[in-house]
């Protein structure tokens, strides 16, 4: 879906009745495109054009990331990454609450976008997906009229998490399974390590004894190669001793 535009810069437009012409409606239209339309990508007409944000742009040099239209698009742009697959998401009990879910098998992530099409907040319970396994916490990003990007976390208990979706609001839930670290010897007998690029904030550590202290792998011992087959990759200078590696969050 390309060359989309035409929405009013305000979060809700019109202010009376269904706000189908404002920023909030961008998130609704993207969800419809990915689910009902089964589209693989969605692009807006312009990010900015040097003038105040208008019907054809998402933001301007004054509002930057606080523009309502930019925020509405970010709910889908930021955490639904290339190669994610739209999977089945069902909602029961409230016909005005819609959901879209996206599994990224390589990154080990699940992104769920909830949209409330009424002016009344909805208390919802999100059931944990079967895949990827191991998600224990959702990162949450909530937007509504006047509150454009509120961040938080929701712990998962008994495979469920409670979430409030504001009236004419959008909530994105982002969950990541524990990243898997894999290794293989290269032709030059260096160790090649790979892990999902979604593992932001994780530190590569090593030890020669599982009963001793782990230490961060020094930069002079590793060479970051970049992405390969969708995975972050680094080569490690090998030694003759036994070494264990792991990814950990500080």
C-alpha positions, 0 to 999 in steps of 0.5 A, spaced: 500 500 500 503 506 497 501 513 496 497 514 502 495 520 505 489 525 507 488 525 514 487 531 519 493 532 523 489 531 529 488 525 533 481 525 532 477 528 526 472 530 526 471 531 534 464 529 534 462 522 531 466 517 529 474 520 528 475 516 521 479 522 518 484 523 523 491 520 526 488 515 530 484 512 523 491 511 520 493 505 525 486 502 523 487 503 516 494 499 517 491 494 521 485 493 516 491 493 510 495 487 513 489 483 516 483 484 511 487 486 505 493 481 506 498 486 504 505 485 505 507 493 506 504 500 507 507 506 506 505 513 507 505 519 502 511 523 505 514 524 512 515 531 512 515 537 506 518 543 510 511 545 512 507 544 518 504 537 518 498 537 514 494 532 510 499 529 506 505 529 511 506 525 518 510 530 522 514 536 521 520 540 524 517 542 530 513 536 533 518 531 530 516 524 534 510 527 538 506 528 531 499 525 532 500 522 525 507 520 526 505 516 532 499 512 529 504 510 524 509 508 529 505 503 532 505 499 526 512 501 523 516 500 529 515 493 532 512 490 525 519 488 522 521 486 515 519 478 514 514 478 520 508 474 518 501 476 520 498 471 524 491 469 526 488 474 532 481 473 535 477 478 539 471 476 544 467 480 548 467 486 545 466 487 537 469 494 537 476 492 539 480 489 534 487 486 534 493 484 529 498 480 531 505 479 527 510 473 529 517 474 527 520 467 527 528 469 526 527 475 531 523 470 536 518 476 537 511 477 537 507 484 536 500 485 537 496 491 536 490 493 539 485 498 537 479 501 540 474 504 535 469 507 541 470 513 546 470 508 552 476 505 555 476 497 554 479 492 559 482 487 555 486 480 557 491 478 552 492 470 552 500 469 550 501 466 544 504 459 543 510 462 539 515 464 540 516 460 546 518 463 553 515 470 553 514 473 560 513 480 559 510 485 554 513 491 553 507 496 552 506 502 548 499 506 548 496 512 545 490 516 545 488 523 544 493 528 548 497 522 550 501 520 544 506 515 546 506 512 553 511 506 555 510 501 560 511 493 561 505 488 563 508 481 566 504 475 564 501 471 569 498 464 567 499 465 560 495 472 561 496 479 561 491 485 563 491 491 558 487 497 558 486 500 551 483 507 551 477 510 548 479 511 540 486 509 542 492 504 540 496 499 544 502 495 541 504 489 545 511 487 544 514 480 546 521 477 545 523 470 547 530 469 550 534 470 544 538 463 542 546 464 541 548 459 536 556 458 534 560 454 528 567 454 526 569 458 520 574 455 515 580 459 518 578 456 525 575 462 528 568 462 532 562 465 528 557 466 533 550 468 531 543 471 535 537 475 533 538 482 532 532 484 536 536 482 542 538 489 544 541 491 550 544 484 551 551 483 552 555 477 550 559 474 555 564 468 556 567 463 561 572 458 561 568 454 567 561 454 568 562 454 576 566 461 575 564 468 574 562 470 567 565 476 563 564 481 558 567 479 551 572 484 550 572 488 543 579 486 541 577 479 541 570 479 537 569 482 530 562 484 529 560 482 522 553 485 521 547 481 519 547 475 515 541 471 514 537 475 518 541 474 524 547 479 527 553 475 527 560 476 530 567 472 529 571 470 536 578 469 536 579 462 538 584 459 543 586 452 545 582 452 552 575 450 553 570 457 552 563 458 554 559 463 551 552 466 553 547 472 551 545 476 558 541 482 560 545 487 565 
